[in-house]
């Protein structure tokens, strides 16, 4: 028996090594090879049969000039403006929610989650529905045509992208402020600092959170595809992700220019992500949690309290209310955007059209079902892979294998979806791959792999924190008291990460249903995912039907989330639910 | 039902165990024998290898070489490694390692999952009663104080019906009162249950109070082992002497042997006075030595001709009397000198040494 156990142990070590290699292989095929080959193409087109030059910088100058150069420039300055605005708004909001007695302190974070789930193309569509001449706002008597002109340009792009960036910045700032006990402010005050001096003392302590919030907003804005695809393109305001998409969707496709743009996009996204990573992993403000005392909230006077709360309400009315109300109205009002003699005519036609095959022959239930199946598969596969990767990252060893995995996953966060999609099209269509390895080009599995690849880095990071916080002694205690590997995982690890795993699964599920760039680039013929179908309807000026589909998809996403959380609440033991997001007792 | 009916104490044999982490040798040829039912304490400073050794016994770490037997079962050798869950032992962790999502009852009953539920319930209740936390059975660990959490960890370890319990500095996170209380409970409960215990600590008073056998570790090696009285009275090295509690360590010169294993020594700052002390190991008469003074081997006199003249530098009331710090010579102090009466600061006293309680060791050892 003992010898067998010894053999098992040695086998387990071999297994660990093999699993490490397998994980690298997965990362390589999912992310490194497609993106790596694609960006190599920028300077060496001959390597991939895309030209005669083994090394050239011709495409660099081509990509940095003309409309593509303008797209990159626009994306850069818009991202900077959006990030500054998002950080300013989210910091104020986080401070009000966590440090004052403002009303609705439970409601605002929920609305922030709601905002987080709404994709940017859906937001744009709703804003246009609301503001356009004879749109939703006109229908209820609000003249907004003057604003519509402004909205259809950089102003509108910045508004939508800022509201889309708010949740990212808010979550980071909330974490930073939440851990900052009020004793630091108290200490400054009792040692003679005034309000301003106190602020100057405390602000550097949340500087890492501020940097993180800026970095993540910048990266998200830079890599966004929904707004450039739906708004920027129509307003002749080129942005990088759309011009990249255009470069490969035009005929003949210019992969080399697209590759240069991909490099620039990744390069601009890497520094903020690295900065964010460094500030959070150094845990510069980790000392602020744990022993910090209960925070003391600033008590507003009744009038100020109402005023500030109303201000927050207005912010959410604009950021969450407009997209949701706009979408709902757009789906129920007939001929929205078309002069109808002043009368608002409510209709369910669009929903009936959406739920039955349309004239164009594209049903809605098919793409909806397909998107749900894709999301189910992608979310589940991502959850399993993310757990394995996160466990490796959180294992505490600092070997080179772990560092490389960490670096690859971190780098992958900086790869925008559109770059990944184009990388997949390029790599998995290479003759050497299609003829000698596997032919996945334009198939559903390839689309799903790309969606897993785009969700994996983020979800791994999400899980790595809680897994890293689980004391190794908990698992050791289980083993010492007679539990094997499986029982140890089932009884000690799983309960502690179940909530964060469920949230990770739900986020991937919802984001996959709403995902646009990868679906748009990689969907298999005759197997259109929902987001592509909706875009097709919108592109065909069937706005009402497209909007109705959007509303149904949104409702379905929220229902899935509510049901999943409800099931978790009903079926998991009480102790599982006591464990907070970070894996410690809440 | 007696506990000893459930448990069968086992012996533990550790033979030439080595453990290497990268280029660091954490355990160096460690060999220890612990008899069935014995309470062994591994005593050593941080980094001495005691936790690594305990984790090797538990199966959490695999030794680089050597053998470990638990009872008749060979659990570690070059070809054998039995995983922790098959070693039939239990453990109390330094951070308690209570599962935060399980109640006290579920934590304690973890190792009994194969038992019929009625038996499991009865046994868990019995254990919670014994450790005095039956009223906390449905609470979660985060709702308990440190002392209560430690009791849960103890009950969980006892519940496992193992013949061997390992304790990894279980009292280090508790305040002084709770430490004392729980020390007594651990000592009593394990002995009542008739289990073999291996307990690690860096606190010499805890070690002496609990152990049947003490093994002192330093730099991954066992430097001395034996009954606590022997380790205290006859430390084989300056390290052991220091680690088991000293009132003073003074430079000395050997004068002449006295008695079977004793010497007279002279102190440089009191050449006219001879101090008698034992020599636990053989000494070279020409070698420089140091005098090691135990707190119990010193007393203060207000007057007379015995002892060395000193001045009281500090005095602390300790309930049953006073502990003093006395300066003897220009830069040497004797600490923890107990006296029933108070000697004020700057008072001149005479420090008298008990020949039976103090000892000399070679200076090389002192430098170590």
Interface residues (C-beta under 8 A of the other chain):
Chain A: X1 X2 X3 X5 X6 X8 X9 X10 X471 X473 X474 X476 X477 X478 X479 X480 X481 X482 X483 X484 X491 X492 X495 X496 X573 X575 X576 X578 X579 X584 X585
Chain B: X55 X58 X59 X60 X62 X73 X74 X75 X77 X79 X80 X81 X82 X83 X84 X85 X86 X87 X89 X90 X91 X93 X94 X95 X97 X99 X100 X101 X102 X103 X106 X110 X111 X140 X141 X142 X156 X157 X160 X166
